[in-house]
Amino acid sequence: QVQLVESGGGLVQAGGSLRLSCATSGRTFSSTYHMGWFRQAPGKEREFVAAISGYTGATYYADSLKGRFTISRDNFKNTVYLQMNSLKLDDTAVYYCAASSGGIGRIQQRQVDYWGQGTQVTVSS
């Protein structure tokens, strides 16, 4: 059974940093799957944050988050990370880990095969 388990969320002051982790089962961490992060704020749709290619390790970001967020993966630990710096109040959301097969464009378009349960990130002033 495929599982994606996020951790690392919490309460942080504006300007601070957090690192989210997504522990995955081995199957989703093969080169077959691209991994990504999404977020959903109250009353808003789930939006793409970042993705990393299972084939090449190339990274992709939502334009508004470039320079503040960094996605990475540790193939030995079967874990994907999202480093979030200079956090803003608008970054408050539930953050979801995702896995998608096929082309990298699929995960950017929310065509996801597996979702994690989400982890809450709250940025305070």
N, C-alpha and C positions, 0 to 999 in steps of 0.2 A: 504494500500500500504506500502510495506517495504521500509524504507529509512535508509541509513547510511550516516551521515554527519560528515566529519572530520573537525578539526580545530586545531590551535596551531602551524602550520608551520610558517616558516619565515627565516630570515637571522641570522646566529650565527657564531661567530668566532670558529676556530678550538680549541678543548679543552673544549668548552662550553657545555651547556645542553639545551634540549628542552623537553617539554611534549606535545605529541599529544593526542587529544581527539576524540572519535568517538561516537556521540550521535545516538542511535538506536531507532527504533520503538519497542514497547513492544513485538511484536510477535517474533522478532529475538533475543530478550534477554531472552527467556525462556531457559530451560535446553536443549531444542531440538537443539539449534544451538551452534556450536563452533565459536569463534570470533578470528580474526587474523589480522595481518598487513603484507602488502607486500610493496615493493618499486620498482620503475623503474627509472633508470638513463637514460640520453639521449643515444640513440643508443644501449641500452641493453634490455634484456628481463626482464619482471617483475619477481622479486624473492621473495621468502618467507623470512619473517623477524621473526615473532613470532606468536604463537597461544595460546589460553587459552580454556580449555575444558568447555563446558556448563554443563557437568555432574558433574565433580569433581573439577574444578578450577585448574587442573594441567596445567603447562605451558611448552611450547616447543619453542626452539629458533634455528635459523640458527647457525651452529657451530661457524662461524666467528664473531658472534655478542654476544655470551654468555659473561656475565660479564659487558657489557656496556649498554645493552638495557633490560628493564623490562616491561612486559605486565601485566596489571591488569584490573579488572572489578569492577564496583560499581553497584550492582544489584538494589539498590534503585533509582539510577539516570539513569539506563539503558545506561550506558556509559562504554566504553572500553578505556583504556589509554595505551600509549607507552612512557615510560620515557627513554630518550636517553641521555647518559652521555659520556663525553670524545669524543665528536664528531670529526670526521675526514673529510678531504676533500672528501674522497670516499663515505661518507654517503650522499652526495648531490644527491637528487632524489625527485620524486613525491611519496609520501607515501599514500597507499590506505588501507582503512579498508575493511574487508571482513567477511562474515558470511557463514557458511557451516553446513549442516545437515549431519547425518550419522556418520561414524567413524571419529576420530580425524585425521587419516591419509589422509582423503580426502582434508582437507584444506591445509595440508602440501604439497600436490601434486597439488595445484592450482585448485582443483575441488570445485569451489566456487559457491554458490547459489546467493549471492548478493554482489555487490561492491559499495563502496562509490565513490565520484567524485574525490578524491585525494586532498592532500595538499602539497605544495612545501616546501621542506627543502633545504636550501642552506647554505653550510658551507664554510666560507672564511678563507684565511690564514692571 
